[in-house]
Amino acid sequence: MSNERLSRFDNLHILFWLIKDMSWCLMSKTIGTLMIAPTITIAIIILYRSREHLTSFVHNIAVFFWISANSLWMLGEMYCQDCTKTYAIWLFSAGMGVLTIYYIYLMGKSIRN
C-alpha cells in the first residue's frame, strides 16, 4: 500500500476514534459503542500492514492497546458505573510495557554499537 493510501487510512482511523470519544463525552451510548468495532478493526489492519517496520509495528501495538483500553473504559463508564477501569489499566500498562521493552532494546543496541 502506498504511503498516501496508508496516510488516508490512518486519517479514517482517527476520524472513527474521535467520533467514539466524542460520543463518550456526550454519553451517546449507541454511537460510542458502535464506533469501537471500526476503530479497533482499522487499528488491527494498520498493525498488520506495519509488521515489516519494527518501529512502526511496536508503536502500532501500543496504539492498539491504547484504543482497546480506552474503549473498555468508555463502556464501563457508560454501562456499569466505571466497572472496567481496572481492566483498562492493564491494557494501558501492556501498551506501555511494549514501548518500554522496545526502547530498552534500542538503548542496549545503541550501547553495543
Protein Blocks (a to p, Z undefined) as FASTA:
>chain_A
ZZklmmmmmmmmmmmmmmmmmmmmnopaklmmmmmmmmmmmmmmmmmmmmmmmklmmmmm
mmmmmmmmmmmmmmmmmmngoplmmmmmmmmmmmmmmmmmmmmmmmmmmmmZZ
